[in-house]
Amino acid sequence: MGATIGPRLMALSGEDLTRASGSLRAYSVAGNDDDRDEAHSILTDLILDATAQGDQEAFEALNEARLLLSQGQSQANDADNMLEALAQTRRE
């Protein structure tokens, strides 16, 4: 994380984003329902945070990632890629 990331953006690119990404990767590889459920739960929390902060860009990206996750294991990697793209825009 760069020092230029403000407090509002920091909350969405921190530990929860990393945990969601790890769960998505694990689900895409192994198909374990526990990983899927954890990723879904974390994404839901992040969506609520983005909504509370008025961060429309993050809300849209996180919601799209959650929708991809709901389509099954084959889409989990795409959802993880969306999280990485969101994190990347926050680092720039």
N, C-alpha and C positions, 0 to 999 in steps of 0.2 A: 504494500500500500504506500502510495506516495504521500508526501507531506502536504501536497496541494489539495487533497481530498477534504472537503468540508465535513463538519459533523453530520449534516443531513445525509450525505452520501456514504459516509463511513458506516452507518448503521446497516446499510444494505449490501455492503461488500465485505463484511466481517465474518465472524465465526459461523453464523447460521448459513450464509451463502456457501461457505466452504463445506459445511456438513451436508447441505442439500446436494451439492455437486458430487460429493463422495457417495452418497446414497443412490443417486441417479446412475453413477458409473457402476456401482455394485449391482444394481438391479438390471442394468443393460447387459451385464456379463452373466450373472447367475440366475436372474429371474426370481429372486427370493422376495416373497410378498412383504416380509418385514422391512426390507430396504425400500420397496415401493411406498409402503405406508409411512415410513419415516420421511422420505422425500416429500410426499404429499403434505404431511403435517407441517414440515419446515417451510415449504413454499407457501402454504396458506398463511402462516405467521408473517412471512416476509411481505406477502400481498397486503395483509392488514397494516403492517408498518408503513409500506409505501403509500397506502391510502391515507393513513393518518398524517403523513408528512406532505401530502399533496404532490407526490412524485409520480406523475402520470406515465413518464417513460418507463420507470421501474415497474409500475403496476402492470402496464401492458406486456412487458417482456416476461415478468414472473407469471402472469396469468396464462400467457401463451405456453410457457414451459409446463405449467400444471396441466393445461389441456393436452399437450403432447404426451405427458406421462399417463394421462387417463386412457390414451389409445393403446397402451400396452408396452411390453418390454422392447419391442423393435423401435419405438420412438423415444426411449429413455435417453439414448445418446444424443439425439437432436435436442432434447430438453436441456441436457447438460451443456451442449454447445451454446444454447441461448443464454444460460447463466454465465458462461465464460465471456460471451460477447458483452453482456451487461457489465460484468466486472471490468472488462477491458476499457469500456467507454468511461468508467469511473476513475480509471488510473491515468487517463490522458489529460 
